Amino acid sequence: MNSKFYYLVLLLLTTVAVAWAQQVPSPKEHFGFNIGDDYKLANYTQTAAYFKKLSASPRTKLVDIGLTEEGRHQYMLIVSSPENIKRLERYKTISQQLAHAEGLTDQQARELAAEGKSVIWIDGGLHATEVVGTHQLIETMWQLVSRTDPETMNILDNDIILLTHANPDGQELVSDWYMREPDTSKRATNIPRLYEKYVGHDNNRDFYMMNMKESQNISRQLFVEWLPQIMYNHHQRGPAGSVLAGPPYRDPFNHVFDPLIVTSIDAVGAAMNNRLNVEGKPGYTQRAGSQFSTWWNGGLRTTPYFHNMVGILTEIIGSPTPENVPLVPERLIPNGATPNPVTPQRWHFRQSIDYSVSLNYAVLDYASRYRSELLFNIYRMGSNAIARGNRDNWTFYPSYIDSIKIANKNNKKSEPGTEGEGGGGEFSFGREDTVAVKYYDAVLKDPGRRDARGYIIPADQADFPTAVKFINALIQSGIAVQKATAAFTVAGKQYPAGSYIVKTSQAFRPHVIDMFEPQDHPNDFQYEGGPPIRPYDAAGWTLAFQMGVKFDRISDSFSGPFEKLPYGSLQSPPKQEVATAKGYLIDARINNGFIVVNDLLKAGVKVFRVPVGVKEAGSFYIPSSAKAHELLAKDAASFGIPVTVSESKPAGLKAVAPMRIGIWNNYGGSIPAGWISWLMEQYHFSYEFIYTSAIDSGKLRSKYDMIIFATGAIPDTGKPKKARNGFEPKPPKPEELPAQYRSWLGKITADTSIPQLKKFLEDGGRIVTIGSSTNLAYHLQLPVQNALVEKNSKNEMKPLSGTKYYIPGSLLLADIDTTVAETFGMAARNDVYFERSPVFKLSATGDTAGIKKLMWFSDDKPLHSGWAWGQQYLKNGIAAFVAPVGKGKLYAFGPEITFRGQSHSTFKLLFNQLYK
């Protein structure tokens, strides 16, 4: 009887499911082709329309998560069983409760885990030219909505799947560009501009800062709304000779993670690899088989690690234009990295779609099988974090372990014959490196090395509006933030009401620590004495340092008149009122001050700057007028800018006027230039892009007062070098492009472009160069030299080798000359983002009298966060300078002073130069 009843129920449910599937069109019926057909791509307009059709299924709910930078709706399709869809709010609440781990006992957590459903995020399309991503998302949606096999039904019963489009604007651009060509053999994705309006590929470098609207939309779903236990981020492209790279990933992993993150990544990775092997799909590589690690924060896949979420990344081959799997002999030998090698063959788009769907199903099946375990484990990681934040805790940083080794080594020198506890010997069975426990106690029980219990951000710091932006970055990341309702005292220091408090006794403690503390990247080399292994991205990025936020690190438990802000509740700086006066002053230290200055100038209001040598040097002075007061009052309230009234006019004022500004760009789009353009808009500067063809045409001074060259624009003076990753796309021919894009082609050249730039400077123009574009100084034969060279055996000057000197993306402390106008508002010592950046010294033979040193490294240990091998070579090196060239000026900034819209503390080094 029971078996017959069960059969009838199952038959009924299957019949209903089939009926609904028949109402929802297949991709072929909607798009006119199967997903994965060669030479076919869907654009976002078509895809969004398909999402809406899929939303007719009782297995789905379509959610508009926000608008993109170009104003399109960004969709997330939630897929689960019809019963689960009806109870989404309950399951979301369970997911939030377990992730936050606040006020729960283990027993309560187990009960919630038993009731809840696995929440799994799968996205596609973030990097729009990686077209497999969006198309596997479409195919996966269709299969989950239409299939009725037991595995799919089990997945739907146990999982809530968040299928999210990561970059609608990019899909529209790339697909339209590819499909515009009627001749399929000529179709390509060599688009003319960035596939995210401002930052292109760096949209996957924005997930702790969340500058872009798409990042904000996604982060709210990940870190505030749903808090999934697993998130899967699809990318391309796999390492040569493989089909894809996936988890587990190579070392190092970040030291602040709960160990469950690392072992969980391994477990999910094993399920993915196993499924492909069962299905006869070779070519999966992992660990040392690819470059990907779990060290860095900031990517769509990596930031979730710092929130106790299992982040999965795959990088797969594939294109609508068929390609070949190349022969890489070393990859044909099965090993732990690639246990099932793929052979050279012709590869079609549909194969990549099929692999991707299999990988999605592997993740979803794992989540359905281990549903309650996944839910309980995210609670366990959160409760572990809260416990660590409530007690004295020491993180095992590499520098601490080095301190133990050094103490032991020094002891052996001072006490000959002293050995560690293990002893050596040829067969020491792993105990050859053991040392006395007293050295552990000396370092890892040292009170001064304890992790922080919390951080206080005082409300009375000079640039509090920027500090609030930092707080909002934390809030958007789901961090619990408190705010003081009254003045209070901690550790003998008084703080005003309105100060913010971030405690580490919270579930996402790893992210809190990562945003406030220095990253301590291990020395990572291919072998002892060998070359360094390049980090996947940055080695150090501490956001509080980059933004110049003033905070106090508190090592002991503390309390006060604090109110906890609701999760996701964004803050605004206090609204400022502007009294009527004869004049007004805006402090040079406040970044938002440039917003009001630019608004005033655009409105025709006169603005002046207090000169060097006068009290309040660098401040902007605005004479009183009705228009000035109106705009000052509006912006002071909107942007939290304190405006000081001035009853007397400062001496020696210099009028400020806007410049005609050009930002160099190129065909395909420069990401660093894109970041600068976004930054200019945020601070209300006017600009236009200028391309190489316009530079080569000359007469620049009649059009521009200032040209900005981001890193990557100006080549060095030697022979052309290959792209860092060994791959540089071949630019299209002019005749292959629509007419409006042909003038975007071309690169800066020594023969044609440099003479025009020199003429521009000599005629009174100004140029800002950043990063590698400071090469312009060498082209102009200014009396500066590369400080990071040495003589080789042939007595030739060559760059320092990687075994001696290597600094990937890290934060260094630099000294700044604050007595000059170029550095108004800057601190005398400031963090700079340094990524193998140029460093200079003045020539011993040339006339250097006109060169003004702006920034330099005064000591041999400037590292503040990250990894700096051989940092002693930086001592006395010049990081930035300004030099006269004819009537004009060249500004050279070696560090990345506008880095990804994050380095707020160095924005003024650009902004100060942008007025006449």
N, C-alpha and C positions, 0 to 999 in steps of 0.2 A: 504493500500500500504506500509506504513512505517513498520507496524507490520510484513508483509510478507517478506519485505527486511531484517529486523532484524533477522527473523527466518532463512532465507537462509544464511546470514552471519554467524550466530551462528552454523548452521549445517555444513557449510564449515570449520569453525575453528575447530569444534569437529572432523570432518573427518580427517583433517590434523593432529590433535593431536594424534588421535588413530593410524594413519598410522606411525607416528614417534615412538609412544610407542611400536608398533609391531616390529620396527627395533632395539629397545633397549631390550636386554634380561632381563628377571626377575631375581631376586636373585637365584631362584631355577634352572633356566636354566644355570646361570653362575657358581654358587658355587656347585650345585648338591644337595642342601638342602635349605629349607626355613629358612630365618633369624628367629631365635627363636626356632628352633627345639631343643629338648633335646639332650644333649651330642654332640653338633656340634658348632664349632667355625671356623671362617674364619681368615686366617693370612693376613699380610699386603701385601704380594706379590699378593695374590688373590684379595684383596680389591683394591689395586692401579690399577690393570688390569680392575676391574669393573668400577672404576671412569672413566677410559679412554673410556670405552664403553658408559657410560652415557653421556660423553661429545659429542657424536654424535647427541644428541638431540638439537634442536634449542632453547630449554629452558635453556641451560646450557653453562657455560664457565669454563674450567678447568684451574686453576692457580697453578703453582709450586711456593710456597712461600719461598723455600730455602731447604738446606740440613740439615739433623739431625746430631746429634753427631756421629752416626755410618755411616753416609754418604748416607742415603736414601733420596729420594725426598719426601718432605712434601707437600701434595696437599690440595687445597681449591676448592670446586666445587661451583660456583655461579649459583643459580637457580632463574629464573624469567620468565616473558613472553618473547617470541621471540622479541617483539618490545622493551622491556626494555633492553634485552641483547644487542641489537644493539646500545643502547644509554648509556651504562654503564659509560663511562667517564663523560658524562654530569651529571649523577646522583651522581657519586662519588664527583664531584666538588661541587654540591649543598650540599651534606652531610658535606664536609669539610668546606664550607663557613658558614653554620649554626652552626656547632660545634665550630668553632673558633670565631664566632660572631664579627669579626673585621670590622669596618667601615660600618656596616649595620644599617639602621633604622628599627623600628618595622614593618613598612609597607613593606619594601623590604624583610624582613625576612618572612612575611606572604606570599608574592608572591612566594618566593622560596619554602616555605613549601607546597604551593598549587601545584607547579610544580613537586616537588621532589617525591621520593619514600622512604618508610620506609626501612631502612637498618638493617637487623636482623642477628646476628651471632648465629650459633648453632654449638657446637663442640662435640666431643666424643673421648674417649680413653685416656685422659690425664693420669689417673691412670690405667695402662693397665690391672691389675688383676680385675678391675671393668668392666667386659667385656660387660655389657649392653651398656655402652657408645658408643663404636665403632659400635656395631651391630644395635643400634637404628639409628645411623647416616646413615648406609647403607640403612636401611628400609625406613627412611624418604626421602632420596634422590630418591629412586625408586618410592615412592608414589607421590612425587611432580612432577617427570618427566612423570609419566604414567597416573595419574588420570585426569579425565575431568569433575568432578562434579562441581557444581557452586561455592562451597566454595573454592576449590583448584584454580579454574580459577580466582576468585576474589583475592585470595592471590597472585597469580602470577602477576596479573595486578598491584597490589599496593605495593608489597614487593620485595626487592632484598635480597636474602637469601644467606648468606655466610656459607656454610657447610664445616667445617674445621676439618681435622684429627689432633689431638693434640699430638700424640705420636706414630708415625709409628714403631719405633724400638721396643717399648714395645709390640705392638700387635703381631709383628712377633715372639718375644720370648715367650709370654704367650700362644698364640694359638698353636704354634708348640709343646710347652711343654705339653699342655693339650691333644692334639690330638695324641701324640706319642704313647699313651697307647691303644692297641687294645681292652682291656677289659674296656667297658664304665664305669663299677662300680668303676674302679680304677683311672679314670681321675680326675686330680686336677690341680690347678694353683699354687702349691707350688714351684715356680721357684727357681733356684739356686743362681741367682744374681739379682741385681736391674733392674727394668724394664725401667729405663732411665739410660743410660750408667754410669753416675756418681752419680746421686742424687735421683733416684727412686721417692718416694712419694713427695719429696721436689721439684719436678718440678712444683708443685702448690704453691711454696713459693718463686718464682723467678721473679715475674712480676713487681717489681720496680727496681730490680737490673739487671735482664736479663743476667745472666752469661751463661746460656745454649743456644745453637743454636736454639732449638725449641722455647724457650721463646722469643728470638730475632725475629724469623720469625713471630710468632703470634702477638707480640707487634707492629711490623711494620704495619700489616694489621689493627689492632685495633686502634692504636693511631696516625698513620701517614697517612695511605692510605684511609681507609674507614670510620672510626669513627662512628660505628653503634649506633643507638639510643637504641637498646636492644641487650644484649649479654646473651646467655643461655649456661651455663656450666653444663654438665651432669656428675653425680658422683653416687657412691654407698658408704655406704649402709644405708638404712633407719633405724631409731631407732626401737629396738625390739618391736613387737606388732603393728607395722605400716607397710604400704607398702612403703611410701616415706615421706621425709621431704622436704618442699619447702617454698617459700615466702608467707607472710611476715615473717621476722626474729625477734628474740628477741632483746631487748635492751642490751647494749647501741649501738647507732649508732654514727658515728664519728661526732664531733662537727663542722668540717669544711665543711660538705656537704651543698649544697643548699637544702632547705626543699622539693623541687620538687622531689629530688631523693627518699626520704623516701616515699612520698605519691604515687609516680609512681610505686615503688616496690609493694606497697600494691595493687594498681589497677591491675597490671599484675598478681599478686598472686591470686587475687580474680577470675580473668578470668580462671586461670588454675584450681583452686579448683572447681569452678562452672562447668566447662566442665566435670571433672571426675564424679561429682555428677549427672549430666544430663545423662551420659553414664553408670551409675550404677557401678562405679569403686571406692570402698571405700578405706580408709586407708591413706588419706592425712593428715599430721600433720604439724603445723606451729607454729610460735612465741615460746612460752615457751615449746612447744612439742618437741623441739630439741635444740641442743647446738649452732646452727649457728646464728651469729650476723653480723652486718655490720660495726664493729669497725675497723677491721684490714685492712691494706694495704698490698699488696704483692701477693695475689692469683689471678688466672685468672678471677675469678668472682668479686673480691673485688677491684682490682686496677681500673677497669672501673668506679666505683662510684666516684673516685677522678677526673674523666674526664667527669662527668655529664652524664654517660651512665647508663641505668637501667640494673644492673647485676642480673642475675637469676641463682640460684643454686638449683638443686634437688639431693637428695641422695635416691636412690631407692634400693629395695632388688632385688635379682634375680641372677641366675646362670644357665649355661647349665646343670648342675647336679641338678635335682629337690630338693627342700628343703621344710621346713615347716615354716609357719608363727606361731611364738610361742604365747602362751597365756600370756598376761600381763594384769591382771584384771583391773588395773587402767585405761588402755587405752580403755576399753570397755564403759566407761561412756562418752557420747558425751559432749564436751565442746568447748570453743572457740579455743582451740589448735587443737582438733581432732573432728570436727563436725560429721564425718561419719566414725565410727570405722570399722576396718576390723576384721573378726572373724578368729580363728585358722583354717588353711587349708593347704593342699598340694599346693605348688606354683611352676609353670613351667616358664621356660625362656621366652616363647612367651607372657605370661601375662605381664612381665616387658617391653617387646618390645612394646606391644599394649599400655600400660600406657604411655610410653615415646613418642610414636607418637602422642597420644592424647594431651599430654602436649605441644609438639612442635606446633601442630595445634592450640591449644588455644593461644599460644604466637603469632603465625603468623596471626591468625584471628583478635586478638586484634590490632595488628600493622596495618593490612589492614583497619580496621574500623576507627582507630584513627590516620591514617597516617599523616595528616597535623598537628594534635595536637602534636604528638611525635616529628616531625621535628621542629615545632616552640618552643616546650618546651626545647629542647637541646640548641636552640639559646637563649631562655630566661635565662636559667641557666648560659650560657656563658656570656651574657651581664650583668647579675647580678654580676658575678665574676669580670668582668672588672670594673664595677662601684665601687665595694667594694675596689678594688686595687687602685683606683684613689682618694679615700677619706679617712678620718680618720674612722677607723672601729674597733670595739671591738668584738671578738668572745666570746661567753658565755661558757668559760671553767669552769669545776667544781671547780677549785681552786679559781677562781674569785668569784663564788657564795658563796663559803665557807668564803671568805674574807668579803662579805656583812653580812653574818650571824654572824661572829665573831665580826665585828664592832658593830652590833646591840646588841649582847650579852654583850660586854664590856661596852657599853653605859648604859645598864640596871643596871650593877654592880656599875658604877660610879654615876648614877642618879637613886636611888631607886624610884620605882613608875612609871618610864618611860615605856610606852608601845608602840607597833607599831601602825600602822594605822588601822589595822583590828580588834584588840581585840580578846579575846578568847571566851570561853563559850562552853557548850556541843553541842549546835546547831549553830555553827559559819558559816555553809554553805561555807566551803572552804576558809575562810578568817583568820583562826587562825594563819597562818604563815606570814601574811603581816607585813612589816616593813617600816619605814620611807624612802621616796624616796631619802633623802640626802645620804643614804648609797650606793644606786645604783650609784648616781652621783660621790661619792668618789672613787668608784672602776671602774665602766664602763664608766667613762668620764676622767679617769686618763690618761694623755698623755703617761706616761711610760708603760701603758698596751695596747697601740694601736697595731693593727696588722702591720706587716712590709709592706712598699711600695715596697721593693725590697731587693736584696742581692748582694753583690759584692764579687767575689772570686779573690783575688789578684794574679797576675801572678808571683810575686816574693816570694811566699811561698816556703819553703824548699822542700816539696814533691809535686811539681806542676804536675808531671805525674799522681799521684793518684787523684789530684783535677780534672784533665781532664777526668779521668775515671768516676768520679762523674757527671761531666757535660754531658758526653755521656749517662749515665743512664737517665738523665733528657731528653735529646734529643730523645733517643729511646722511651721515654714515651710521645712524642709529645709536649714537653714543648717548649715555645718560649724563646730562649736564645739570648742575645746580646753580642757582643765582642767589646772591646775598640780598636779603630784604632790609638789612641794616648794617651799619659799620660793625666790624668785628676784629678780633686780634687772634693771630695764630703764631706760635713760636716767637712771641715778643714783638711782632710787627703788626701794625694797624692797617686795615684795608677798608675802603669805602663801600657803602651800599652800592649795589649794581655790579660788583665784581662777580666773576664767574668761577665756579669750582668744578673740577673734573676729578672724580675719585677713581682709583683703580680697582675698587671692590665692585666690579660689575662684569657682566658676562663677556663683553667685548674688550676686556682688559688688554689683549694683545694689540688691538688697534690704538687704544689710548697711549700705551707705552710707545708704540711706533711713531706716533705723531709728535711726542714730546721729547723722546730720548734719542741720543745718537745711535745710528746703526753701526755695528761693530763687525764688519765683513771680514771673514777669515782670509789669510794669505792663501790664495788658491792658484797653484801652479801645476803644469802638466806633469812635472816630476821635480825633485829637489834640484835647484839650480837652473831649472828650465824656464820656458816662457810662461807668462800668466794665462789663465783661462778667463776669457772675457765674460763678465756677468751678462745674463740675458738682457737686463736693462741697467738701471742705476744700482750703485752699491750703497749709497747713502742719500737720504732725501728729507730728513726730519722737517716736517711742515712748519712747526713753530719757529724753527731757526730760519727757514727760507722766508717766512713772512715777517720776521723781525718782531714777533710777539714777545712782550715782556711777561714772564711768569715766574712764580716761585715753586720750587720742587719741595714737597713736604714728605719727610721720611717717617714721621710718627702719626699715629691716629689723631684726627682732629675733627672738630665739629663747630657749628656756629649757627647763626640765624639764616639757614639755607632753605630755599624752596626748590624741589625737584621740578624741572620743566617737563612737560609732556613730551614723549618721544616724537621726534619730527617737527617740533614747534620752533620755527626759525625766528631768529632775534633781529632786532634793529638797534642801531646805536641810539642813545638818547637824543630826542629832538632838541635842537638848539634854537634859542631865540636870539634875535638881533635887535639891539636897541638903536635908537636914532643917535647919530654922532656925526662929527666932522669928517671922520674917516674910519676905515676898518682894516684890520690886519688878519691874515690867515697864516698860521704857522707852517713853515716849510717842511716840517716833519710829517705832516698829514697828507697821505697820498690822495685822499678824496678832495683835498684842496685844489688839485688840478682840474677837477670837474667843474667847480664853481668858477675858476679863473677862465676856463674855456667857454663856459656859458656866458660869462660877462663880456668877453671879447667878441663873441658872435653877436651879442646884442648891442655892440658899439660902445660899451662902457669902458672907460679908461682904467687900466690896471698898471701898477708899477711894482718894482721889486726893490727891497731894501738891499743896498750894496754891501760888499765885504767891508769889514772894519767898523760897521755901524751896529749899534744894539739891535737885536732881532734880525741880524743879517739873513737874507734869503726869504724872509716873510714877504708875502704879497700885500701891497697896500692899495686900497681902493678908496678914492675920494668920495665923499658923500654926494648922492643924488637920489632922486625918487626911483629911477630905474635900478640903480645899484642896490638900494635897500630892498626893493621888491625881489630881485633875483637872489640876493644873499639870504633873505629870510626863507625863500622857497627851498634853496639847496641846502641850507643849514639844517632845516627840518627834515628834508628827504634823506640826506647823506650823513647826518650827524656831525657836521663840521663846526667846531667852535669858532666863532668869529669874535675877535677882540675889538672893542671900540677904541679909537685913538683920537684924542682931542688935539694932538699936535702932529704935524707932518714930519716924518723922519727925514733926515738930511740925505742928500745925494741920490735921491730916488732915480731909478732907471725905468723908462717906459717899457712895457711888455707888449709885443705885437705877435700875432700868429704867423706861422711860416707856411709856405707852400711846400708840402711834404710829399715825397715820393717814396714808396717802399718797393724795393726790387722784388720781382717775382719771375717765375719762369713757366714754360709750358708744362702742364701736369700739376703745377702748384708746388711751392716751397712750403713745407710744414712750419719751419721757424718763422718765415715771413707771414704765414697765416696766423700764427699766434700773436705776432706783433700787431697785425691788422685788427684782430679781436680786441687786444689790449687798448689800442688807440680808440676804438669805439666805446669801450667801457669808460674811458676817461675823457670822452667828448673831444678828442683831437680829430681834425679833418685830414684826409690823406687820399692819395690815389696810388694804384699800382703802376710801376714803371718796368718795362721789359727791356731786354738787352738790345733789341732792334732800335728802340727809342734812344737808348744811351749811345749806340753806335752812330745814330744820325746827327748827334751833336746839338748845339744851341741849347744846352741844358739849363743854363743860367736864366734864360728868358722864361722858363717854365717852373723852375724849382728853386727854393732856398735851401732845402735839406733833402738828402737822399739817404735812406737807411738800408744797409746791407746786412741781412741776417746771416748766420753761419751757413756756409756752403755756397755762397755766391761768388766770391773772388778766389780763383785758383792760386796755387802757390807758384813760385817763379821757376820751378823745375819742370820736368816732363810730366805730362798728364798721368794721373794715377787712376787705377781701377776703383770702382765703388768698393766700400768697406766690406760688403757682403759678397763681393765677387760678381754681382749681377747688376748691371745698369741697363735699363730698357733702352732700346734703340728708338730715338725720336722719329716721329713720322715725317714724311716729306711734305713740303708746303702744298703741293698739288693734291695730297690726300685729305686735306683739311678744308672745312668751310672757311670762307674768306676771313671771317671775323677772328679766327684763331691763328692765322698764319704769322701775324706780327709777334706772337708770343714765343715763337721758336728762337733758338740761339742761346749761346753761353757767353759769359764775359771772357774776353780774350785779351792777351797782353798787347797784341798788335793794333787792335781797333778800339776796344772799349777803354782800356786804361788811359790812352792819351785824351780821350774825351772827358774822363773823370778828372784828370789832372787839370784840364782847361777849366772845367766847372769850378774846381777849388781855387784856381788862380784868379778867377773872375769874382770871387767872393762867396762862392757856394760853400756849404758845409756838408760833411759826410760823417755818418755814424757807422762804424763797422763793429760787428760782434762775432766772437768765436773765430773760426777759420777765415772769415772775410777780412780780418785784420792783416791778411796777406797784402792788402793794398799798400800798407806802409813799406813793404819791401819793393813792390813794383814802383813806388814813387821814389825809391832810394833814399828814404829818410834815414837819419843816423841812429837806427836801432837794429839790434841783432837778436837772434833766437838765443835765449838763455839756457835752453835744454839741449845742448850739443857738447860733444867732446871730440878730441882728435883720435883718429884711428891709427892703425899701424903704418899707414901711408901718410900720416901727418895731415889728413883731410878732416874737416869738421863734419861730423855726422850726428844725427839725433841719438840720444841716449837709447840703449837697447832696452827691451821690455824686461830683461832680467835685472836691470839696474833701476829702472824708473817706469812706473805704470800707475796712472790715476784714472780709473773709469769714473763715471758720474758720481760725484761726492761733494760734500760741503766743506769748504776750507774757510778759515778765518783770515781775512785780509785787512791791512791797515789802509786808511783812507785820509787823504789831505782834506780836512774840513774847512780850510781857510780860503778856498777858491769857489767861484760861482758854479762851476761844473758839478760840485758835490753838495750843494745846498740841501740841508735837511738830513744828510746822512750821518750815521754814527762814526766815530773815529775808528772803530773796529767792527767789522760786519761779515756775516756769512755770505759767501758767493758760491754759486753752483759751478763746479769745475768739472769738465768732461774732456780729459786729454786736451785741455785748452792751451792756447799759445801763451808763452811767458817771454818777456823781453828784457834786454839790458841795453843801456846806452852804448853807442859805439865809442871806442877809445880814440878813434881818429877823426870822426866827423864833428861838425859844429852842432852841439846839442843844446845850445843856450835857449832856443825857443821852445824846446819840448818840455811840457809840464807833466810831471808824474802825478797821476791821480790816485792810483791804488797799487799796493805792493805787498809782498810777504816778508815780514820782518824777522821771522824766526824759522827754525828748521823743522818745526812740528805744527804746521798750520791745520792738520786734519781735525775736523770737528765731528764729521759723521760720514761713514763709508769706508773706503779703502784707499790708502795712499802709500804705495810701495816706492821707496826712494824719495820720500817727501823732502828730505834734507836738501835736495837739489834746487828746491824752490826758494831757499833763503836769499833775500835781497832781490829776487826777481820782480820785475814790474808787470802787474796784471792789467793796468790801464793807463793811457796817457792821451794827451791832446797835443797836436803839433800844427804850427802854422804852415800853410802851403799857399804862397802868394797872398791874396787878400782873404782867403778862406781858411777853414780849419778842418783837420781830420781828427776824429775821435776814435780811439781804438780801445775796445773792451774785450779782453781775452775771455773771461768767464761769461757764461750765458746769463746775462742780466735780466732777461725777460722769460726765463725758462718755463715753458709750458703754462704760462699764466699763473705760476705758483710763487715765484721769487719776489714777492711784494717788497721786500726790504731793499731790493736793488732797482726797482722800477724808476726811482727818481734819477738814477744815473742816465737813463734815456730821456725822461720828461724834461729835465733841466736844460737839455740842449735844443728843445723844440720851440723856442721863442726867439724872436729877433731882439 
